[in-house]
Amino acid sequence: MPFTPFHLGPAFLLGEMFEKRINLISILLGSIIIDVRATYCLFSGCRPLHGPFHTFLNATVIALLLSIFLFSQKEWLQKITDKLRIEQTYSFISIATGTLIGTFSHVLLDSFLYMDIKPLWPLETNPFSGMALSGTIYLLCILSFIPALGIYFHRYLKRDWCSPDSENKMEAEFS
């Protein structure tokens, strides 16, 4: 993608659809961490732009390393998701599932767009190249963000009204 945050749309939607099974932070971070090297290359001029991180094999390694890191930070991350009213589990499985889906979705989406990606490395081929128009992939990413945002805000507001604190607030207002 010419702009890494495009990857957040599909990841956010999948994370919201499977909120209690897949850790949202892990799927979101997994979906953009693959572009760390590409971003560096974009500004420094190194080539190929996408390089070794854009393979399913290396995406698996990156997902595992990210999973270990996120699992070690689960108490701190739980505080963030609690404030955002996101119901999450921080089991290693939910985190690893999220990072794998995030990294794999990134590699797959970019595989449709760029000739320099070899997703099945060590095979020097990209069977996905040219299977979809770039505009279609971009539109998919943008349009998937909209329902994800809708699901999130619906749950956010629902949890505000259904929380024990909201009952105490309402009682205080009417007494």
C-alpha positions as CSV (number, residue, x, y, z in Angstrom):
1,M,0.0,0.0,0.0
2,P,1.3,3.5,-0.6
3,F,0.0,4.4,2.8
4,T,0.4,1.7,5.5
5,P,-2.7,2.6,7.5
6,F,-4.8,1.3,4.7
7,H,-4.1,-2.1,6.2
8,L,-5.9,-1.2,9.4
9,G,-9.3,-1.4,7.7
10,P,-9.5,-5.1,7.1
11,A,-7.6,-5.8,10.4
12,F,-9.9,-3.6,12.4
13,L,-13.0,-5.3,10.9
14,L,-11.7,-8.8,11.6
15,G,-10.7,-7.7,15.1
16,E,-14.2,-6.3,15.8
17,M,-16.0,-9.3,14.3
18,F,-14.0,-11.7,16.5
19,E,-13.6,-9.4,19.5
20,K,-13.5,-12.0,22.2
21,R,-11.4,-14.5,20.3
22,I,-8.8,-12.4,18.5
23,N,-6.8,-9.7,20.3
24,L,-7.6,-6.4,18.6
25,I,-4.3,-4.7,19.4
26,S,-2.3,-7.7,18.1
27,I,-4.2,-7.8,14.8
28,L,-3.8,-4.1,14.3
29,L,-0.1,-4.0,15.1
30,G,0.5,-7.2,13.0
31,S,-1.2,-5.6,10.0
32,I,1.2,-2.6,9.9
33,I,4.5,-3.9,11.4
34,I,5.4,-5.6,8.1
35,D,6.0,-2.2,6.6
36,V,8.7,-1.1,9.0
37,R,11.4,-2.0,6.5
38,A,9.5,-0.6,3.5
39,T,9.0,2.7,5.3
40,Y,12.7,2.9,6.0
41,C,13.5,2.1,2.4
42,L,11.0,4.6,1.2
43,F,12.9,7.4,2.9
44,S,16.4,6.0,2.5
45,G,16.2,4.7,-1.0
46,C,17.1,1.1,-0.4
47,R,15.7,-1.5,-2.8
48,P,13.7,-3.6,-3.2
49,L,11.2,-1.5,-1.4
50,H,9.2,-4.4,0.2
51,G,11.9,-7.0,0.6
52,P,12.1,-9.9,3.0
53,F,9.3,-8.9,5.5
54,H,6.7,-9.3,2.7
55,T,6.8,-13.1,2.7
56,F,4.5,-15.5,4.6
57,L,7.5,-17.2,6.1
58,N,9.0,-14.0,7.6
59,A,5.5,-12.7,8.5
60,T,5.2,-15.8,10.7
61,V,8.5,-15.1,12.4
62,I,7.5,-11.4,12.9
63,A,4.1,-12.5,14.2
64,L,5.7,-14.8,16.8
65,L,8.1,-12.1,18.0
66,L,5.3,-9.6,18.2
67,S,3.2,-12.1,20.1
68,I,5.8,-12.7,22.7
69,F,6.3,-9.0,23.2
70,L,2.5,-8.2,23.4
71,F,2.0,-11.1,25.8
72,S,4.7,-9.7,28.1
73,Q,2.8,-6.4,28.1
74,K,-0.7,-7.8,28.6
75,E,-1.4,-6.0,31.9
76,W,-0.6,-2.6,30.5
77,L,-2.5,-3.3,27.3
78,Q,-5.5,-4.5,29.3
79,K,-5.7,-1.1,30.9
80,I,-5.8,0.5,27.4
81,T,-8.5,-1.7,26.1
82,D,-10.5,-1.3,29.3
83,K,-10.5,2.4,28.9
84,L,-11.6,2.0,25.3
85,R,-14.3,-0.4,26.4
86,I,-13.0,-3.3,24.3
87,E,-13.6,-6.7,25.7
88,Q,-10.4,-8.6,25.1
89,T,-8.7,-11.7,26.2
90,Y,-4.9,-11.6,26.5
91,S,-4.2,-15.3,26.2
92,F,-1.1,-16.1,24.1
93,I,-3.4,-17.9,21.6
94,S,-5.6,-14.8,21.1
95,I,-2.6,-12.6,20.7
96,A,-0.7,-15.0,18.3
97,T,-3.9,-15.5,16.2
98,G,-4.2,-11.7,15.9
99,T,-0.6,-11.2,14.9
100,L,-0.7,-14.0,12.4
101,I,-3.9,-12.7,10.8
102,G,-2.5,-9.2,10.8
103,T,0.9,-10.0,9.2
104,F,-0.6,-12.5,6.7
105,S,-3.3,-10.1,5.6
106,H,-0.7,-7.4,5.0
107,V,1.5,-9.7,2.9
108,L,-1.6,-11.0,1.0
109,L,-3.0,-7.5,0.3
110,D,0.3,-6.2,-0.9
111,S,0.9,-9.3,-3.0
112,F,-2.0,-8.2,-5.3
113,L,-0.4,-4.8,-5.8
114,Y,3.4,-5.1,-6.1
115,M,5.6,-7.1,-8.5
116,D,8.6,-7.0,-6.1
117,I,6.9,-9.1,-3.5
118,K,7.6,-12.8,-3.3
119,P,5.0,-14.0,-0.7
120,L,5.9,-17.7,-1.1
121,W,9.6,-17.2,-0.7
122,P,11.9,-19.2,-1.2
123,L,9.8,-19.6,-4.4
124,E,10.6,-16.7,-6.6
125,T,7.0,-16.2,-7.7
126,N,4.0,-14.1,-6.8
127,P,0.8,-15.9,-7.9
128,F,-1.4,-13.1,-6.6
129,S,0.2,-10.3,-8.7
130,G,-2.4,-8.8,-11.0
131,M,-5.3,-10.8,-9.8
132,A,-7.1,-7.7,-8.5
133,L,-7.0,-4.1,-9.5
134,S,-5.2,-1.8,-7.1
135,G,-8.3,0.4,-6.9
136,T,-10.3,-2.6,-5.7
137,I,-7.8,-3.4,-3.0
138,Y,-7.7,0.2,-1.8
139,L,-11.5,0.4,-1.8
140,L,-11.7,-2.9,0.2
141,C,-9.4,-1.4,2.8
142,I,-11.3,1.8,3.0
143,L,-14.7,0.3,3.0
144,S,-13.8,-2.3,5.6
145,F,-12.9,0.4,8.1
146,I,-16.4,1.9,8.0
147,P,-18.3,-1.1,9.4
148,A,-15.5,-1.7,11.9
149,L,-15.9,1.8,13.2
150,G,-19.6,1.3,13.4
151,I,-19.3,-2.0,15.3
152,Y,-16.8,-0.4,17.7
153,F,-18.9,2.7,18.5
154,H,-22.1,0.5,18.8
155,R,-20.3,-1.7,21.4
156,Y,-18.7,1.4,23.1
157,L,-22.1,3.1,23.6
158,K,-23.8,-0.1,24.5
159,R,-21.2,-0.8,27.2
160,D,-21.5,2.7,28.5
161,W,-25.3,2.3,29.0
162,C,-25.1,-1.2,30.3
163,S,-22.2,-0.8,32.7
164,P,-22.7,-0.8,36.5
165,D,-21.2,2.7,36.6
166,S,-23.9,4.0,34.3
167,E,-26.6,2.8,36.7
168,N,-25.0,4.6,39.5
169,K,-24.7,7.8,37.4
170,M,-28.4,7.6,36.5
171,E,-29.4,7.1,40.1
172,A,-27.3,10.1,41.2
173,E,-28.8,12.3,38.5
174,F,-32.4,11.4,39.5
175,S,-32.0,11.7,43.2
